[in-house]
Structure formats: structure tokens, C-alpha cells
Amino acid sequence: MRVAATFKRLLRLGRERVVGVEIQGEGHQEVVIVDLALPRRRVPRCSGCGRRVRAAYDRRVMRWRHLDVLRTRLVLRCEVRRLACPRCGVRAEQVPWARAGSRFTRAFEDTCVWLARSAPKSVVAQLLRVDWASVGRMIERVIAEHAAARAGDGLDGLRRLGIDEVAYRKGHRYLICVVDHETARVVWAAPGRAPSVAAAFFRELGPERCRQVEAVSVDLHGGWLAVIRAACPQARICADPFHVLKLAGEALDELRRADWQRLREEDPERARWLKGTRFLLRRRADTLSAGARTVLQELEQTNRDVYRGWLLVDQLRAVYAAPTGEEARELLDAWVLAAATSELEPFVRCAITLDQHGEEVANAVELGLSNARLEGMNSTVRLMSHRARGFRRLSSLLALITLVCGRVPVALPT
């Protein structure tokens, strides 16, 4: 098989021809250059809008970096026409092996973007011998191509949503992420966590699509609840179980710290013992070992209020184990009454809060919705930010979130 035929087969070309192969440079600077020729009678298309344009502006020889061959750089070289497109202006014609505006082939970009899902840009850049800024531009091109190929803005057909915030860097810098529970992908993300940011999502969703939303899982952020009720009055709001139980856990921690502060002067040894029960008090009753139950029995005799607080937290977990929403609401009403009459100030405040959101808790139990998937994605977002040692531009982080958590399909060119 001739060299030209071999490279045409390896490059998976169609009507394009390989007209020459040469090696330039020496040592580590060697480059394999493959010269290509486009079909002569081919009507060119604008690389910007894809429409056919017959008016040629001029011709130019262009190069595209391809995947290495035998540990040697491979470059495709071809003379292309620049077209006078009435819509885009002067643009190079479309070629099948590269995206518009890129000096890398599709195979090279897909490999780079696939690696960038799991590795820092600096590592990908070093492996493929490109600049790390080029890796970011490849990600943006792949996402832009995916957005242009899909119908609409990707917000059609949303019925069950989850909304949560994630800290992407120190200094209280947050993003609001919206996930579709049915497809398990992030459909929207924006900087900030104010109610106005959440309102921007529903404005982009539009009144007609807002009416299709059936349920929204969210924490008990007061501003967000008002925005959701205003935009989707028919949607059932589901209080995230983690944040509900967190309220009771914080009340228990407040009780334990107050008792610890009292014992520091009266009985320092006893104060140290109580401090050591911090993580034990976070465990459920059905997971306690025999030794842990002994400690709780001692706690019941010596620190009655802290023990009662632990019982209230464990009883609140039983609300989310109820088989139906009605039973969950009954259990929650009983819990609110017990907490409000316990004379434990932190739990009284917690009872007032949960009494105001009883319907949201019952909805979460009945529909089985929580922000657990979002919390997992938040960990992924934080990992991407830490792995990259931060991002210069927030748009780069948002593009990577869309790539990884938005389930943008990228296949290896194998």
C-alpha cells in the first residue's frame, strides 16, 4: 500500500486526497506533515454558518495539529478558500476534519477534552504538548458545538428540578446550580446565590415552561422559596432532608457546647468527657455499638438536656422514614410539639422553623426528592476547582461544569 493511501486510510478521509507526506525538523522537533487536497468540484460551505457560498475571497494554506504518530507530531496541511459569506463576512471554508476557528483536528480536540474531564488542564497540556489556554478554548468549542446541535436552549421538558449553591473559591464565592432529577445533569449554573440569581433562571425558563415544572427540591433558603412560589406556583417544593436534619443537629451542638462551657469551671474532667461525645451524638440509634450505648446511658444520667436533644434529632430522622406524605406530616407535627414544649431553646427555634415548612417536608417524603444528587455534583465542582488550583476566569469553570456535570457527549476517536 502506498504511503498516501496508508495515511488516507488512517486519517479516515472521505473524498479528500493525500497528495504528499514529508518529515521536517530533526530530533525532538520532527514533524510529520501530511498535505491534503479538497475535492475540486466541491461547493464550499462557510465555517461560521454552514451555508453554501460560491464567492471566494482568496486562498490560504492552513495547518491543523493532529494526534501524534509514533511519538512524532502530525500536522495536516491544506489549501482552503476564504469565502465572502453575506452573513458572516470573510471566513475560511468548512473542512471535515476540524471545527470552525480551530487549528486542531476534531480527533485531537475530542481526546484533549475527554482527558480534561478527569485531569487538570496543565497535565493534559503537558501530555499532548499544547498550551494550557488552548485546552480551555477546546472545551469551549466542544460545548458551543453541542449547544448549537441540540434543539433549543436545553431547558425543554423540565419537570423535577433541584436547586443548590456551591462554593467554588474562598471568600464566599458561590454558584447556583440547577439539576434535572430525571436526567441527572446540570442544566443551568450562574455565579451568586441571591434570590435574584435564582429568579434569572426562571426568567430564562419562561412562563410556559415554568408551568410544566412539577416539583423542586431545595434547602430552606427563604429567598429561594419565595422566588420558586412566584415563578412556579403549581410546583411542589420539597425540603432537602439533609438541610432539615442539619437544623436539628446544629441545635444539638449548641446544647452540648453550652453544657460544656458550664462544666469547664465546675468539673473540667467532666467537660473533657462531654467534649468527646461530639461525634457520637451525630450517629443514629440503630447504628450504635454496645460501648456507644453505655456512653449514652451515662449521658442520660449526667447531662439530661443533651441526651433529650439527641433523642429529638433521632426522632426527626423517623419522619423521613414514613411510607407516605400524610404520615410524615403527622410525625412532623408530633415532633414540633415535642420540641416546642421541651424548654430547650435551640430546639424551640428549630421547631418554629420546621412548623412553617411542614408541607415541604411532607412533599419530600411523598415524592422521594432530595438534593443528594446536587450535593454529589457540588463535590465534583469543588474537586475541579481545587484540582486546577483555581480558575482565572469564571467562564472557564462554568464551561468545565457544563462538560462534566451537564453530560456533554465526548467520544474518544478510537
C-alpha positions as CSV (number, residue, x, y, z in Angstrom):
1,M,0.0,0.0,0.0
2,R,1.3,3.4,-0.9
3,V,2.2,6.0,1.7
4,A,-0.6,8.4,0.5
5,A,-3.2,5.6,0.6
6,T,-2.0,4.5,4.0
7,F,-2.4,7.9,5.6
8,K,-5.7,8.5,3.9
9,R,-7.0,5.3,5.5
10,L,-5.5,6.1,8.9
11,L,-6.9,9.6,8.8
12,R,-10.4,8.2,7.8
13,L,-10.8,10.7,5.0
14,G,-13.6,10.7,2.5
15,R,-13.3,12.4,-0.8
16,E,-10.3,14.3,0.3
17,R,-6.9,13.2,-1.1
18,V,-3.5,12.9,0.4
19,V,-1.1,14.5,-2.1
20,G,2.1,14.4,-0.1
21,V,3.8,13.3,3.1
22,E,7.1,14.7,4.4
23,I,9.1,15.0,7.6
24,Q,10.6,18.3,8.7
25,G,13.0,19.1,11.6
26,E,15.3,16.9,13.5
27,G,15.3,15.1,16.9
28,H,12.5,16.2,19.2
29,Q,11.5,18.9,16.7
30,E,10.5,16.4,14.0
31,V,7.1,16.9,12.5
32,V,5.2,14.7,10.0
33,I,3.3,16.9,7.6
34,V,0.5,15.4,5.5
35,D,-0.6,17.5,2.6
36,L,-4.3,17.2,1.7
37,A,-6.4,18.4,-1.2
38,L,-10.1,19.0,-1.1
39,P,-12.4,17.8,-4.0
40,R,-12.2,20.1,-6.9
41,R,-15.9,20.3,-7.7
42,R,-16.9,20.7,-4.1
43,V,-19.2,23.6,-3.4
44,P,-17.6,25.2,-0.3
45,R,-19.5,26.0,2.9
46,C,-18.9,28.8,5.3
47,S,-17.3,27.6,8.5
48,G,-19.3,30.1,10.6
49,C,-22.9,29.4,9.5
50,G,-22.5,26.3,7.3
51,R,-24.3,27.8,4.2
52,R,-23.0,27.2,0.7
53,V,-21.1,30.2,-0.7
54,R,-19.7,30.3,-4.2
55,A,-18.0,33.7,-3.9
56,A,-14.3,33.1,-3.0
57,Y,-12.3,35.9,-1.4
58,D,-8.8,34.3,-1.7
59,R,-6.9,31.2,-0.9
60,R,-4.7,30.3,2.1
61,V,-2.6,27.3,3.2
62,M,-3.7,26.3,6.7
63,R,-2.3,23.8,9.2
64,W,-4.1,21.6,11.8
65,R,-2.4,19.7,14.6
66,H,-3.4,16.1,14.7
67,L,-2.8,13.2,17.2
68,D,0.8,12.1,17.3
69,V,2.0,9.2,15.1
70,L,4.8,7.0,16.5
71,R,5.5,9.7,19.2
72,T,6.0,12.3,16.5
73,R,3.9,15.4,15.9
74,L,1.5,15.1,13.0
75,V,0.3,18.1,11.1
76,L,-2.3,18.3,8.4
77,R,-1.7,21.0,5.7
78,C,-4.2,22.0,3.1
79,E,-5.0,25.0,0.9
80,V,-8.5,26.3,1.6
81,R,-10.6,29.0,0.2
82,R,-11.7,32.0,2.2
83,L,-15.3,32.9,1.4
84,A,-17.2,36.2,1.2
85,C,-20.2,35.0,3.2
86,P,-23.0,37.5,3.2
87,R,-23.9,36.5,6.8
88,C,-20.5,36.0,8.5
89,G,-18.2,38.1,6.3
90,V,-14.8,36.7,5.2
91,R,-14.5,33.2,6.6
92,A,-12.5,30.1,5.8
93,E,-14.4,27.3,4.2
94,Q,-15.6,24.4,6.2
95,V,-13.3,21.3,6.4
96,P,-14.5,17.9,7.7
97,W,-11.6,17.2,10.0
98,A,-11.6,20.4,12.1
99,R,-14.1,22.7,13.9
100,A,-14.5,26.3,12.8
101,G,-11.8,28.6,14.1
102,S,-9.6,25.8,15.4
103,R,-6.1,24.9,14.4
104,F,-6.5,21.4,15.8
105,T,-8.3,18.4,14.3
106,R,-11.6,17.1,15.8
107,A,-9.8,13.9,16.9
108,F,-7.2,15.9,18.7
109,E,-9.7,18.2,20.4
110,D,-12.0,15.3,21.4
111,T,-9.1,13.5,23.0
112,C,-8.0,16.6,24.9
113,V,-11.5,17.4,26.1
114,W,-12.1,13.8,27.2
115,L,-8.9,13.9,29.3
116,A,-9.8,17.3,30.7
117,R,-12.9,15.7,32.4
118,S,-10.7,13.9,34.8
119,A,-7.3,15.6,34.9
120,P,-6.1,19.2,35.4
121,K,-5.6,21.3,32.2
122,S,-1.9,21.6,33.0
123,V,-1.5,17.8,33.0
124,V,-3.5,17.5,29.7
125,A,-1.4,20.3,28.1
126,Q,1.9,18.6,29.1
127,L,0.7,15.2,27.9
128,L,-0.5,16.4,24.5
129,R,2.2,19.2,24.2
130,V,-0.1,22.1,23.8
131,D,-0.6,25.4,25.8
132,W,-3.0,25.0,28.8
133,A,-5.0,28.0,27.5
134,S,-5.6,26.1,24.3
135,V,-7.2,23.3,26.4
136,G,-9.8,25.7,27.7
137,R,-10.6,27.0,24.2
138,M,-11.1,23.4,23.0
139,I,-13.6,22.8,25.9
140,E,-15.5,26.0,24.9
141,R,-15.6,25.0,21.3
142,V,-16.9,21.5,22.1
143,I,-19.6,22.9,24.3
144,A,-20.6,25.5,21.8
145,E,-20.9,22.8,19.1
146,H,-23.1,20.7,21.4
147,A,-25.3,23.7,22.2
148,A,-25.7,24.5,18.5
149,A,-26.6,20.9,17.6
150,R,-29.3,20.5,20.2
151,A,-32.8,21.9,19.8
152,G,-33.5,25.0,21.9
153,D,-31.5,26.0,25.0
154,G,-31.6,22.6,26.8
155,L,-34.3,23.7,29.2
156,D,-37.2,22.0,27.5
157,G,-39.1,19.2,29.2
158,L,-38.0,20.0,32.8
159,R,-40.4,18.6,35.3
160,R,-38.4,17.9,38.5
161,L,-35.7,20.3,39.5
162,G,-33.1,20.6,42.2
163,I,-31.6,23.9,43.2
164,D,-28.5,24.3,45.4
165,E,-25.4,26.5,45.9
166,V,-21.8,25.5,45.7
167,A,-18.7,27.4,47.0
168,Y,-16.1,27.5,44.2
169,R,-13.4,29.5,45.9
170,K,-12.7,31.2,49.2
171,G,-14.2,34.5,50.2
172,H,-17.9,33.3,50.0
173,R,-17.9,33.0,46.2
174,Y,-20.8,30.8,45.2
175,L,-22.6,29.4,42.2
176,I,-26.2,28.4,41.9
177,C,-26.6,25.1,40.1
178,V,-29.9,23.7,38.8
179,V,-30.1,19.9,38.1
180,D,-32.7,17.9,36.3
181,H,-33.7,15.0,38.5
182,E,-34.9,12.9,35.6
183,T,-31.6,13.1,33.6
184,A,-29.2,13.7,36.5
185,R,-27.4,16.5,34.7
186,V,-26.8,20.2,35.5
187,V,-29.0,22.3,33.1
188,W,-28.0,25.8,34.4
189,A,-25.4,27.4,36.5
190,A,-24.6,31.1,37.3
191,P,-22.4,33.0,39.9
192,G,-24.0,34.2,43.1
193,R,-26.6,32.8,45.5
194,A,-29.0,35.7,45.9
195,P,-32.7,35.3,45.1
196,S,-32.2,37.5,42.0
197,V,-29.9,34.8,40.5
198,A,-32.5,32.1,41.0
199,A,-35.1,34.4,39.5
200,A,-32.8,34.8,36.4
201,F,-33.1,31.1,35.8
202,F,-36.9,31.1,35.9
203,R,-36.9,34.1,33.6
204,E,-34.8,32.2,31.1
205,L,-37.1,29.2,31.5
206,G,-40.1,31.3,30.6
207,P,-43.7,31.3,31.9
208,E,-44.8,28.4,29.6
209,R,-42.1,26.0,30.7
210,C,-42.4,27.1,34.3
211,R,-46.0,25.8,34.3
212,Q,-44.6,22.4,33.3
213,V,-42.4,22.1,36.5
214,E,-44.0,19.7,38.9
215,A,-41.6,19.7,41.9
216,V,-38.4,21.5,43.1
217,S,-36.1,20.2,45.7
218,V,-34.3,22.9,47.7
219,D,-33.0,23.8,51.1
220,L,-34.9,26.1,53.4
221,H,-33.4,29.3,51.9
222,G,-36.1,31.8,52.4
223,G,-35.3,33.9,49.4
224,W,-35.3,31.0,47.0
225,L,-38.7,29.6,48.3
226,A,-40.3,33.0,47.5
227,V,-38.9,33.0,44.0
228,I,-40.0,29.4,43.3
229,R,-43.5,30.1,44.6
230,A,-43.8,33.2,42.4
231,A,-42.5,31.6,39.2
232,C,-44.0,28.1,39.6
233,P,-47.0,28.3,41.9
234,Q,-48.2,24.9,40.9
235,A,-44.8,23.2,41.7
236,R,-44.5,21.2,44.9
237,I,-41.5,22.4,46.9
238,C,-39.5,19.6,48.6
239,A,-37.3,20.4,51.6
240,D,-34.0,18.7,51.3
241,P,-33.7,16.1,54.2
242,F,-30.0,16.9,54.8
243,H,-30.7,20.5,55.5
244,V,-33.7,19.8,57.7
245,L,-31.7,17.3,59.8
246,K,-28.8,19.8,59.8
247,L,-31.0,22.3,61.6
248,A,-31.7,19.8,64.4
249,G,-28.0,18.8,64.5
250,E,-26.9,22.4,64.9
251,A,-29.4,22.8,67.8
252,L,-27.9,19.7,69.5
253,D,-24.4,21.0,69.0
254,E,-25.5,24.3,70.6
255,L,-26.8,22.5,73.6
256,R,-23.7,20.4,74.0
257,R,-21.4,23.5,73.8
258,A,-23.4,25.4,76.4
259,D,-23.2,22.4,78.8
260,W,-19.5,22.1,78.1
261,Q,-18.9,25.8,78.8
262,R,-20.8,25.4,82.1
263,L,-18.7,22.3,83.1
264,R,-15.3,23.9,82.2
265,E,-15.3,25.7,85.6
266,E,-17.4,23.3,87.7
267,D,-15.9,20.0,86.6
268,P,-13.0,20.2,84.0
269,E,-12.7,16.4,83.8
270,R,-16.4,16.0,83.1
271,A,-16.2,18.8,80.5
272,R,-13.5,16.9,78.6
273,W,-15.6,13.7,78.6
274,L,-18.6,15.6,77.2
275,K,-16.5,17.2,74.5
276,G,-15.5,13.7,73.4
277,T,-19.1,12.8,72.7
278,R,-19.4,15.2,69.9
279,F,-19.2,12.7,67.0
280,L,-21.1,10.0,69.0
281,L,-24.1,12.3,69.2
282,R,-24.3,12.5,65.4
283,R,-24.9,8.8,65.0
284,R,-28.3,7.1,64.6
285,A,-29.7,4.9,67.4
286,D,-29.7,1.8,65.2
287,T,-26.0,2.1,64.4
288,L,-24.7,2.3,67.9
289,S,-22.4,-0.3,69.3
290,A,-22.7,-1.7,72.9
291,G,-19.9,0.7,74.0
292,A,-21.6,3.7,72.5
293,R,-24.9,2.8,74.2
294,T,-23.1,2.7,77.5
295,V,-21.8,6.2,76.9
296,L,-25.4,7.4,76.1
297,Q,-26.7,5.8,79.3
298,E,-24.1,7.8,81.3
299,L,-25.1,10.9,79.3
300,E,-28.7,10.4,80.2
301,Q,-27.9,10.4,83.9
302,T,-25.4,13.3,83.9
303,N,-26.4,15.6,81.0
304,R,-30.1,15.2,80.7
305,D,-30.7,18.1,78.3
306,V,-28.1,16.9,75.8
307,Y,-29.5,13.4,75.9
308,R,-33.0,14.7,75.3
309,G,-31.6,16.7,72.3
310,W,-30.1,13.6,70.9
311,L,-33.4,11.8,71.2
312,L,-35.2,14.7,69.3
313,V,-32.7,14.5,66.5
314,D,-33.1,10.7,66.1
315,Q,-36.9,11.1,66.2
316,L,-36.7,13.7,63.4
317,R,-35.0,11.1,61.2
318,A,-38.0,8.9,61.6
319,V,-40.1,11.5,59.8
320,Y,-38.3,10.8,56.5
321,A,-38.8,7.0,57.0
322,A,-42.5,7.4,56.9
323,P,-44.2,5.5,54.0
324,T,-46.5,8.3,52.9
325,G,-46.6,12.1,53.0
326,E,-49.6,12.2,55.3
327,E,-47.9,10.0,57.9
328,A,-44.7,12.1,57.6
329,R,-46.8,15.3,58.2
330,E,-48.4,13.7,61.3
331,L,-45.0,12.6,62.7
332,L,-43.5,16.1,62.0
333,D,-46.4,17.8,63.8
334,A,-45.8,15.5,66.8
335,W,-42.1,16.3,66.7
336,V,-42.7,20.0,66.5
337,L,-45.0,19.8,69.6
338,A,-42.4,17.8,71.5
339,A,-39.5,20.2,70.5
340,A,-41.6,23.3,71.2
341,T,-42.5,22.1,74.7
342,S,-39.0,20.7,75.6
343,E,-37.9,24.0,77.1
344,L,-34.6,23.6,75.1
345,E,-34.2,27.0,73.5
346,P,-32.3,25.8,70.3
347,F,-34.9,23.1,69.6
348,V,-37.7,25.6,70.2
349,R,-36.3,27.8,67.5
350,C,-35.9,24.7,65.2
351,A,-39.5,23.7,65.9
352,I,-40.8,27.1,64.8
353,T,-38.8,26.9,61.5
354,L,-40.0,23.3,60.7
355,D,-43.6,24.1,61.6
356,Q,-43.5,26.8,58.9
357,H,-42.3,24.2,56.3
358,G,-44.3,21.2,57.2
359,E,-45.7,20.9,53.7
360,E,-42.3,21.0,52.1
361,V,-41.1,18.2,54.3
362,A,-44.1,16.0,53.5
363,N,-43.6,16.7,49.8
364,A,-40.0,15.4,50.0
365,V,-41.2,12.2,51.7
366,E,-44.0,11.6,49.3
367,L,-42.1,12.3,46.1
368,G,-38.8,10.9,47.3
369,L,-36.8,14.0,46.2
370,S,-33.7,15.4,47.8
371,N,-30.6,17.3,46.8
372,A,-28.3,14.3,47.3
373,R,-27.5,14.3,43.6
374,L,-26.7,18.0,43.7
375,E,-24.5,17.6,46.8
376,G,-22.6,15.0,44.9
377,M,-22.2,17.3,41.9
378,N,-21.1,20.1,44.3
379,S,-18.3,17.9,45.4
380,T,-17.3,17.4,41.8
381,V,-17.3,21.1,41.2
382,R,-15.2,21.8,44.2
383,L,-12.8,19.0,43.1
384,M,-12.4,20.5,39.7
385,S,-11.7,23.9,41.2
386,H,-9.2,22.5,43.7
387,R,-7.6,20.3,41.1
388,A,-7.0,23.3,38.9
389,R,-5.7,25.5,41.8
390,G,-8.5,27.9,40.9
391,F,-9.6,29.5,37.6
392,R,-8.6,32.9,36.2
393,R,-12.0,33.2,34.5
394,L,-15.3,32.1,35.9
395,S,-16.4,31.2,32.4
396,S,-13.8,28.5,32.2
397,L,-15.1,26.9,35.4
398,L,-18.7,27.1,34.1
399,A,-17.6,25.5,30.8
400,L,-16.0,22.7,32.7
401,I,-19.1,22.2,34.8
402,T,-21.2,22.0,31.7
403,L,-18.8,19.5,30.2
404,V,-18.6,17.2,33.2
405,C,-21.9,17.6,35.1
406,G,-24.0,18.6,32.0
407,R,-23.3,15.3,30.4
408,V,-21.9,16.7,27.1
409,P,-21.1,13.7,25.0
410,V,-17.5,13.4,24.0
411,A,-16.2,10.2,22.5
412,L,-12.6,9.2,22.1
413,P,-11.6,8.9,18.4
414,T,-10.9,5.2,18.5
